[in-house]
Structures are given as structure tokens and as C-alpha cells.
Amino acid sequence: MIEHKLFNISLFLLLLFSGDLSGDFSLSFTVRDGDKVTLPCENVINNHHSCHTTTWLFTDSRGKAAVELVNLGQIKETVKSDRLSVTAECSLVIKKVTAEDVGRYTCRQFRGNPGRQQGPDAVVHLSDVIMTEQKSRDQVTLNCSVQVHGHCEHKVKWIHYSEALNRDYSNIKTSQSSCSATVTFVNSLYSHISNSDFKCNVTTEDDKEQLFTFSPHSSGEETITTTTAKLEITIENTMRAGLATKELESMEDWSWYRLIIVALGLAALIAAVVIVNIWIRVGEKAQMDENTMCKDEDDDGAVNYENVQSSDEV
């Protein structure tokens, strides 16, 4: 009987400290860098309206003071507010997770005015898996590490599903620690092997295993850079094309102007030639008329003179 009571007391204390009776809610999520994660709030008050009773707090892995991310259902202005959203169930959604998001997330419920906390906190720990690739001549090194809040107790290792690698490990070097693992191989010997054949196996402190297919942490940045470069090139080409079009239009406009100017000049030249020609003809005609008049006058004088002579003789 006494042993049974002691057992019940021990079980009660165990449940109390584990949180099953105290009402504490604690979850943990391990996600790949760049992925989206939804952190549930396990203590949401029933009959809430647009999560107006819910507040989310964040404490980073460096242990700084908690930052309020969501206040009574409304997202507050922070460095990560553009990547946050709240679901109808008051879960916190984080897009494009980074190492800066690693930490402790606390969901609290408030009721009344002024608001008083209702019930215990619901805590969610978020960890970030980062994978990188390094190439040195013909050698490739893949690294997988986990960023956690507090002391890391995760186990990390690389696994693969390639038959070629399973047959020959002589050219593969692996190393691992509590929160990271690396694998190095000669690329020329395994040119037919894709990096996606490698998977990072992460075992959490509660023995939960997760597999992450290799996807380098820098790929997102490279994609952004490439996209940006392509965008810049596209913009530059568009600008050049626009300038070329404008120049072509300007040249076409100038060609029209030149054509008009040449046409006007030619018309003016023709008009000048015509005018000069007319003027010359008028001048010649006037000269001919003058000569004709002078000749007539000479003829009239000669006739009179002859008439006078004829009169004297008579």
C-alpha cells in the first residue's frame, strides 16, 4: 500500500515537472533554411475573435530580451514582420526561415481590460538546418549544420542512396560533431553522382529523425543574384533598345527634316532658275523692242532726207 502511494506521488511529480499537469506546452521544430514553418499555439482560448486574445513573443538564440511579434492578433512592426502571418487558429507562420529566426517562440493568451494572462505559456523552439557546398579543384565538400536555441543536442550525419558510393568508400571522407557533419569526395570519380543523392540526417534530442535532401544554403542567394543580374541585363538591354529606338526615330525624323529641307531648297532653286530665266527673257525682249524702235527712228530720218533733196532739185 505504501509502495503504491509512493509510486503515485513519484508519477505525479514526474508529470508535474514534465508539464503534463502544470499545463505547460512545449514543442520543437527543425526546418531547412529558406523554408516556411507554421508554429502552432497550443493554448488558444476558445471563442476568440481574429486571435484578439493571442500574443506571440520571440527570444533569439543569443538570449536577448523577448521581442513582441504579435500583439493581440496584430503583427507588430519588426525586422521580420514582412515574413510573418497569423492563421485562423492563431498559429504563427514564418516564411523563408533564416538563422536569425532560431530561438524560443512564446504564445500567450490575454483576456479582459486591462488584459490579464490566461493560462500557461505555449512555447515553441525553432531550429534551422543549413547546408553548404564548397568546391576546391576536383574536390567537393558538403556541410550540414543545425542552429539551435541554447545548447545543441542534435545529432547530424550524411547518408546517401547511390549504389556506386555504397560499393566504394575509399575516396569519401566524413566527419561529424553534435550539430554538424561534412562529407568530402572527389568529383571526377563520382561525376555521375548528383548532390541530391546526399541527405542530411538530423536526430533531435527527443530522438526524432528528419531527412533533408541536399540543397545548398547559398542557392537561394545565387538564384536571387542571378535573377537580379538577368533583370539588370534585361533592363539594360531594354534601355539600350529604347535608346536605339529613340535614336532611330530621331534619325528617321532628321531624315524627314533633311528631305523636307532638300525639297524646299530644290523648289527654291527651281523657282530662282525660273525667275532668272523669266528675267533674262524679259530683258532680251525689252532689248529687242528697244533696238526695233531705234531702227524705226533711223528709217524715218532717211526717208525725210531723201524727200528734201528731191524738192530742191525740182
C-alpha positions as CSV (number, residue, x, y, z in Angstrom):
1,M,0.0,0.0,0.0
2,I,2.8,2.4,1.0
3,E,4.7,1.5,-2.1
4,H,1.7,2.2,-4.3
5,K,1.3,5.6,-2.7
6,L,4.9,6.4,-3.2
7,F,4.6,5.3,-6.8
8,N,1.6,7.6,-7.3
9,I,3.5,10.5,-5.7
10,S,6.5,9.9,-7.9
11,L,4.3,9.7,-11.0
12,F,2.6,13.0,-10.0
13,L,5.9,14.8,-9.5
14,L,7.2,13.4,-12.8
15,L,4.1,14.6,-14.7
16,L,4.2,17.9,-12.9
17,F,7.8,18.7,-13.8
18,S,7.3,17.3,-17.4
19,G,4.4,19.8,-17.8
20,D,1.6,17.4,-18.3
21,L,-0.2,18.6,-15.1
22,S,1.2,22.1,-14.9
23,G,-0.3,22.9,-18.3
24,D,3.0,23.9,-20.0
25,F,3.1,23.4,-23.7
26,S,6.5,22.9,-25.4
27,L,7.1,22.0,-29.0
28,S,10.2,22.0,-31.2
29,F,10.5,22.3,-35.0
30,T,13.6,21.8,-37.1
31,V,13.3,23.2,-40.6
32,R,15.6,23.7,-43.6
33,D,17.0,27.2,-44.1
34,G,14.7,29.1,-46.5
35,D,11.6,27.0,-45.9
36,K,8.3,28.1,-44.4
37,V,7.2,26.9,-41.0
38,T,4.0,27.1,-39.1
39,L,4.3,27.3,-35.3
40,P,1.1,26.2,-33.5
41,C,-0.3,27.9,-30.4
42,E,-1.4,25.1,-28.1
43,N,-3.2,27.3,-25.6
44,V,-5.6,29.3,-27.7
45,I,-8.7,30.5,-25.8
46,N,-12.0,29.2,-27.3
47,N,-14.4,31.6,-28.9
48,H,-11.7,34.1,-29.8
49,H,-12.3,36.7,-32.5
50,S,-9.5,37.0,-35.0
51,C,-7.0,35.9,-32.4
52,H,-7.6,39.1,-30.4
53,T,-6.5,37.2,-27.3
54,T,-3.2,35.9,-28.7
55,T,0.3,37.5,-28.3
56,W,3.5,36.0,-29.7
57,L,6.9,36.7,-28.2
58,F,10.4,35.8,-29.6
59,T,13.7,35.3,-27.8
60,D,16.6,34.7,-30.1
61,S,19.4,32.2,-29.6
62,R,21.7,34.9,-28.1
63,G,19.3,35.2,-25.2
64,K,18.3,38.9,-25.7
65,A,15.2,40.3,-24.3
66,A,12.0,39.0,-25.7
67,V,10.5,40.8,-28.7
68,E,6.8,41.1,-29.3
69,L,6.0,39.9,-32.8
70,V,2.2,39.7,-32.5
71,N,0.1,41.7,-30.1
72,L,-3.5,40.6,-29.5
73,G,-3.7,39.2,-33.1
74,Q,-2.0,42.1,-34.8
75,I,1.5,41.8,-36.3
76,K,3.9,44.4,-34.9
77,E,6.5,46.2,-37.0
78,T,9.8,44.4,-36.7
79,V,12.7,43.4,-38.9
80,K,10.9,40.2,-39.8
81,S,7.3,41.4,-39.9
82,D,7.1,41.2,-43.7
83,R,7.7,37.4,-43.4
84,L,5.1,36.8,-40.6
85,S,1.4,36.0,-40.7
86,V,-1.2,34.6,-38.3
87,T,-3.6,31.8,-39.3
88,A,-7.2,31.5,-38.2
89,E,-6.0,29.1,-35.5
90,C,-3.6,31.8,-34.2
91,S,-0.5,29.8,-35.4
92,L,2.5,31.9,-36.3
93,V,3.7,31.5,-39.9
94,I,7.3,32.4,-40.8
95,K,8.4,32.5,-44.4
96,K,12.0,32.0,-45.6
97,V,13.4,30.9,-42.3
98,T,17.0,32.1,-41.6
99,A,19.4,31.6,-38.8
100,E,18.1,34.9,-37.3
101,D,14.8,33.2,-36.7
102,V,16.3,30.5,-34.5
103,G,15.0,30.8,-30.9
104,R,12.1,30.5,-28.5
105,Y,8.6,31.5,-29.5
106,T,6.1,32.0,-26.8
107,C,2.3,32.1,-27.3
108,R,0.3,33.8,-24.5
109,Q,-3.4,34.4,-24.0
110,F,-4.9,37.6,-22.6
111,R,-8.4,38.4,-21.6
112,G,-10.1,41.4,-20.1
113,N,-9.3,45.1,-20.0
114,P,-6.6,45.6,-18.9
115,G,-5.6,42.2,-20.3
116,R,-4.6,39.6,-17.9
117,Q,-2.8,36.5,-18.9
118,Q,-4.9,33.4,-19.1
119,G,-3.3,30.0,-18.5
120,P,0.3,29.0,-19.1
121,D,2.6,29.8,-22.0
122,A,2.8,27.7,-25.1
123,V,6.5,27.5,-26.1
124,V,7.9,26.5,-29.5
125,H,11.6,26.1,-30.1
126,L,12.7,26.6,-33.7
127,S,16.0,25.2,-35.2
128,D,17.4,25.9,-38.6
129,V,19.2,23.4,-40.8
130,I,21.9,25.0,-43.1
131,M,23.6,23.1,-45.9
132,T,26.5,24.4,-47.9
133,E,28.8,23.2,-50.7
134,Q,32.4,24.0,-51.2
135,K,34.4,23.2,-54.3
136,S,38.2,23.1,-54.5
137,R,39.6,21.9,-57.8
138,D,38.2,18.4,-58.2
139,Q,37.1,18.1,-54.5
140,V,33.6,18.7,-53.2
141,T,32.7,19.2,-49.6
142,L,29.2,19.2,-48.3
143,N,28.4,20.6,-44.9
144,C,25.2,20.3,-42.9
145,S,24.8,22.1,-39.6
146,V,21.9,22.9,-37.2
147,Q,21.4,26.2,-35.5
148,V,19.5,25.8,-32.2
149,H,18.3,27.8,-29.3
150,G,20.5,27.0,-26.3
151,H,22.8,24.0,-26.0
152,C,22.8,21.8,-29.1
153,E,21.9,18.1,-28.5
154,H,21.1,17.3,-32.1
155,K,23.0,14.6,-34.0
156,V,23.9,15.2,-37.6
157,K,25.2,12.8,-40.3
158,W,25.3,12.4,-44.0
159,I,23.6,9.5,-45.7
160,H,23.3,8.6,-49.4
161,Y,21.4,6.2,-51.7
162,S,23.9,5.8,-54.5
163,E,24.9,2.2,-55.2
164,A,28.3,3.5,-56.5
165,L,29.0,5.1,-53.2
166,N,27.9,2.1,-51.3
167,R,30.4,0.0,-53.2
168,D,33.3,2.3,-52.6
169,Y,34.0,4.4,-49.6
170,S,37.8,4.7,-50.2
171,N,37.5,8.2,-51.7
172,I,34.9,9.6,-49.3
173,K,35.8,11.3,-46.0
174,T,33.2,12.1,-43.4
175,S,33.3,13.9,-40.1
176,Q,30.6,14.9,-37.6
177,S,30.0,16.6,-34.4
178,S,27.0,17.2,-32.2
179,C,25.5,19.8,-34.5
180,S,27.2,19.5,-37.9
181,A,28.6,16.9,-40.3
182,T,30.7,17.1,-43.5
183,V,31.3,14.7,-46.4
184,T,34.2,15.2,-48.9
185,F,34.6,13.3,-52.2
186,V,36.4,13.6,-55.5
187,N,34.0,14.8,-58.1
188,S,35.8,13.2,-61.1
189,L,35.4,9.8,-59.5
190,Y,31.7,10.3,-59.0
191,S,30.8,12.6,-61.9
192,H,27.6,10.6,-62.4
193,I,26.5,11.2,-58.8
194,S,24.3,14.2,-58.0
195,N,24.5,16.2,-54.8
196,S,20.8,15.5,-54.4
197,D,21.8,11.8,-53.7
198,F,23.1,13.0,-50.3
199,K,20.7,13.6,-47.5
200,C,21.4,15.2,-44.1
201,N,20.0,13.1,-41.3
202,V,19.2,15.2,-38.2
203,T,18.2,13.5,-34.9
204,T,16.7,15.8,-32.3
205,E,17.2,15.5,-28.6
206,D,13.9,13.6,-28.3
207,D,15.2,11.0,-30.9
208,K,13.0,12.3,-33.7
209,E,14.8,11.8,-37.1
210,Q,14.4,14.1,-40.1
211,L,15.9,13.8,-43.6
212,F,16.9,16.9,-45.6
213,T,17.9,16.4,-49.3
214,F,21.0,18.4,-50.1
215,S,20.1,22.0,-51.1
216,P,22.9,24.5,-50.5
217,H,22.1,27.4,-48.3
218,S,23.7,29.8,-50.9
219,S,21.5,28.5,-53.7
220,G,18.7,30.9,-52.8
221,E,21.2,33.8,-52.8
222,E,22.7,32.7,-56.1
223,T,19.2,32.4,-57.6
224,I,18.4,35.9,-56.4
225,T,21.7,37.2,-57.6
226,T,21.2,35.5,-61.0
227,T,17.7,36.7,-61.2
228,T,18.8,40.2,-60.3
229,A,21.6,40.1,-62.8
230,K,19.2,38.8,-65.5
231,L,16.8,41.6,-64.5
232,E,19.6,44.2,-64.7
233,I,20.7,42.8,-68.1
234,T,17.1,42.8,-69.3
235,I,16.6,46.4,-68.1
236,E,19.9,47.5,-69.6
237,N,19.1,45.8,-72.9
238,T,15.6,47.3,-72.8
239,M,17.1,50.8,-72.1
240,R,19.6,50.3,-74.9
241,A,16.8,49.1,-77.2
242,G,14.8,52.1,-76.1
243,L,17.7,54.4,-76.7
244,A,18.4,52.8,-80.1
245,T,14.7,53.1,-81.0
246,K,14.8,56.8,-80.0
247,E,18.0,57.3,-81.9
248,L,16.4,55.5,-84.9
249,E,13.3,57.6,-84.5
250,S,15.4,60.7,-84.2
251,M,17.4,59.7,-87.3
252,E,14.1,59.0,-89.2
253,D,12.8,62.4,-88.0
254,W,16.0,64.0,-89.1
255,S,15.8,62.2,-92.4
256,W,12.4,63.6,-93.0
257,Y,13.6,67.0,-92.0
258,R,16.5,66.7,-94.4
259,L,14.2,65.5,-97.1
260,I,11.9,68.4,-96.5
261,I,14.8,70.9,-96.4
262,V,16.2,69.4,-99.6
263,A,12.8,69.6,-101.2
264,L,12.3,73.2,-100.2
265,G,15.9,74.0,-101.3
266,L,15.3,72.3,-104.6
267,A,12.0,74.1,-105.0
268,A,13.7,77.4,-104.2
269,L,16.4,76.7,-106.6
270,I,14.0,75.8,-109.4
271,A,12.0,78.9,-108.6
272,A,15.2,81.0,-108.7
273,V,16.1,79.5,-112.1
274,V,12.6,80.1,-113.4
275,I,12.7,83.7,-112.2
276,V,16.1,84.3,-113.6
277,N,15.1,82.7,-116.9
278,I,12.0,84.9,-117.0
279,W,14.0,87.9,-116.1
280,I,16.5,87.2,-118.8
281,R,13.8,86.7,-121.3
282,V,12.1,89.9,-120.3
283,G,15.4,91.7,-120.6
284,E,16.1,90.3,-124.0
285,K,12.6,91.2,-125.2
286,A,13.0,94.7,-123.8
287,Q,16.3,95.0,-125.6
288,M,14.8,93.7,-128.9
289,D,12.0,96.2,-128.6
290,E,14.4,99.0,-128.0
291,N,16.5,98.0,-130.9
292,T,13.4,97.8,-133.1
293,M,12.4,101.3,-132.0
294,C,15.8,102.7,-132.7
295,K,15.8,101.2,-136.2
296,D,12.4,102.6,-137.0
297,E,13.6,106.0,-136.0
298,D,16.6,105.7,-138.3
299,D,14.5,104.6,-141.1
300,D,12.1,107.6,-140.7
301,G,15.0,110.1,-140.8
302,A,16.4,108.7,-144.0
303,V,13.1,109.0,-145.8
304,N,12.7,112.6,-144.9
305,Y,16.1,113.5,-146.0
306,E,15.5,112.0,-149.4
307,N,12.3,113.9,-149.7
308,V,14.0,117.2,-149.0
309,Q,16.7,116.6,-151.6
310,S,14.1,115.7,-154.2
311,S,12.3,119.0,-153.6
312,D,15.4,121.2,-154.2
313,E,16.2,119.6,-157.4
314,V,12.8,120.4,-158.7
